[in-house]
Amino acid sequence: MGHAVVNHERKKVKSLPNQTVKEPKPDWIRIKLTTGDNYQEIKSMMRSKTLHTVCEEARCPNIYECWANRTATFMILGDICTRACRFCAVNTGRPTELDLQEPERVAEAAENMGLKHCVVTSVARDDLSDGGAMIFAETVKAIRKRLPLCSVEVLIPDFMGNWDALKVVMDAKPDILNHNIETVERMSNRVRAKAKYHRSLELLKKAKEMQPNIPTKSSIMLGVGEEWDEILQAMDDLHAVDCDIMTIGQYLQPSPQHLNVAKYYHPDEFVKLKEEGMKRGFSHVESGPLVRSSYHAHEQVKSAASHK
């Protein structure tokens, strides 16, 4: 099946009543704008191959830095998510697109970029029986075929607890299996749509049981109303399911319709959380105001490998 652009319905995220006064953005939340040749080249390449990146769709604050360094996170399975999480800028609605040629186009783009580490994520596709697991697996295989020395990280949805779908992805043997819990347990139902905190932990546990040698990774964002001790508990919960890598970043409100920022954490607090994570035995903890799940992902591969 070739690539086809199909009409689809979109719906806006419903705004929620916010219980906190909107806090002004602090000085340390600054995005470095670097739109040189590499940035423009990668943007043109993505458009020419009709590919999506989570860098653009989720309005990642690191897009300029990462694209200038010729790294990008591919977003497969279209750009319409079946969920409407209160923190996420990705469009939500009813997808009608499934492109079986997408894995090859992603691999070709990765080859043209000369990537040494490739991150592949997706929108949630609850409309598909396997949640898109087959396309994930085929994308990993296609990249490996073109770039045998390139490490491949997948950032997957929870597949609604379909462990057979998870096994399809794990059997493709990505170098890192990433699935984000996003927030602490108490805030999970308010922040996420359909996803469940303990189901996410179960996914990470199952992934490790299926392929014990593949590092697992998860991320939380701060500033949605959590307490400090709840952040530490989330660390303990992830470590309890043998999660290897953890990333911690500041939530930034993508639009007025999304959840307000309850608190901006100081960089010193992120340093302290990195120390807490390393103390608990994670192989790598990336922690900072602008850190996102795929930030410095290539370094995390090395850290995980050295702890095997």
Buried (B, 14 or more C-beta within 10 A) or exposed (E): EEEEEEEBEEEEBEEEEBEEEEEEEEEBBEEEEBEEEBBEBBBEBBEEBEBBBBBBBBBBBBBBBBBBBBBBBBBBBBBBBBBBBBBBBBBBBEBEBBBEEBBBBBBBBBBBBEBBBBBBBBBBBBEBEBBBBBBBBBBBBBBBEBBEEBBBBBBBBBBEBBBEBBBBBBEBBBBBBBBBBBBBBBBBEEBBBBBBBEBBBBBBBBBBEBBEEBBBBBBBBBBBBBEEEBBBBBBEBBBEBBBBBBBBBBBBBBEEEBBBBBBBBEBEBBEBBBEBBBEBEBBBBBBBBBBBBBBBBBEBBEBBEEEE
